[in-house]
Each structure stands twice: as structure tokens, then as C-alpha cells.
Amino acid sequence: LAGVRISPPGVVPQRTRRDRTICDLTYSGVNADTVSLAPTEAMQFGNALRRILFQIYRADPRWGPVYLAKADISDGFYNITVNANGTKQFGIVLPTAPGQEP
């Protein structure tokens, strides 16, 4: 297949749960060719604690105490939009057990 990009799977060990399967999109250059559509200010990594503490500080005490919750969404499913012309260029290699059909 002309132009196909095959990305290998990987595994990230987890301390207290099953390992997490990932797909390395840097291997075949998929990440480098991704078009950034979101504005830079939408990416707010690194300042979460400051933002959370500021919101707690600003909270109206008439509504009662502030409660926080943390959720791990590592087992979630992610939908990525791929242009119909690009679907045949996006491949992931998945291993099979010996003796099984791929």
C-alpha cells in the first residue's frame, strides 16, 4: 500500500493495575504531520494545581464547602477524526498468539 504508515504497539507498565497498551504514533511520523487546529491557549498542561486552587479560592461560601473528585480515564476510548483520504495511511500492528490467524 503506497503511503501507508505502520505504528507499532507498546506497553506502559502500571504499578497497581494491568499494563496499559499504547500506539506509538511518533514511529511513523504521524504526530509530526498532524495539523494543529486547537489554539495554543487550549493546551493548559502544567498549571492545573494553580487553576484548581484559584477556583477554590474564588468559590462562593454560600454554596457550601468545595469538594474535589479525580477520575482516571486511561481506559477510555478516544475518537479521532481522520479524513477519508487518509484512512488507508493509518495502520496499527497488533500481535497474535502463535497458531492464531491475524
BELFEN-V31042 format. One record per residue. N is the residue number from 1. PSI is psi in radians with two decimals (999 if undefined). D_CENTER is the distance of its C-alpha to the mean C-alpha in whole Angstrom. Layout:
N_PSI_D_CENTER / N_PSI_D_CENTER
This chain:
1_2.12_27 / 2_2.30_27 / 3_0.07_24 / 4_2.49_22 / 5_2.03_19 / 6_2.21_18 / 7_2.24_15 / 8_2.63_16 / 9_2.86_14 / 10_3.00_14 / 11_2.27_14 / 12_2.01_13 / 13_2.47_16 / 14_2.49_16 / 15_-0.87_19 / 16_0.32_20 / 17_-3.12_18 / 18_2.69_17 / 19_2.68_15 / 20_2.23_12 / 21_2.36_11 / 22_2.93_9 / 23_2.16_10 / 24_1.65_11 / 25_-0.12_11 / 26_-0.41_13 / 27_-0.78_16 / 28_0.19_17 / 29_0.19_17 / 30_-0.80_14 / 31_-0.72_12 / 32_-0.53_16 / 33_0.04_17 / 34_2.33_14 / 35_2.14_16 / 36_1.97_15 / 37_-0.42_16 / 38_2.53_15 / 39_2.63_18 / 40_-0.65_17 / 41_-0.22_18 / 42_-0.42_15 / 43_1.79_13 / 44_0.75_15 / 45_2.56_13 / 46_-0.25_16 / 47_0.30_19 / 48_-0.81_17 / 49_-0.77_20 / 50_-0.75_23 / 51_-0.71_22 / 52_-0.81_22 / 53_-0.65_25 / 54_-0.71_26 / 55_-0.63_26 / 56_-0.76_27 / 57_-0.70_30 / 58_-0.16_31 / 59_2.44_31 / 60_2.05_34 / 61_-0.30_36 / 62_-0.38_37 / 63_0.01_34 / 64_-3.04_34 / 65_2.76_32 / 66_2.30_29 / 67_2.50_26 / 68_2.62_23 / 69_2.55_20 / 70_2.33_17 / 71_2.40_15 / 72_1.99_12 / 73_0.44_9 / 74_-0.35_8 / 75_0.16_10 / 76_2.90_9 / 77_2.39_9 / 78_2.33_7 / 79_2.22_10 / 80_2.40_10 / 81_2.20_14 / 82_2.26_15 / 83_2.44_19 / 84_-0.59_21 / 85_-0.33_23 / 86_-0.07_20 / 87_-0.57_19 / 88_-0.11_21 / 89_-0.02_20 / 90_1.79_16 / 91_2.58_17 / 92_2.27_16 / 93_2.16_18 / 94_2.18_18 / 95_2.70_21 / 96_2.71_24 / 97_2.62_27 / 98_2.34_30 / 99_-0.11_32 / 100_2.64_30 / 101_2.50_29 / 102_999_26
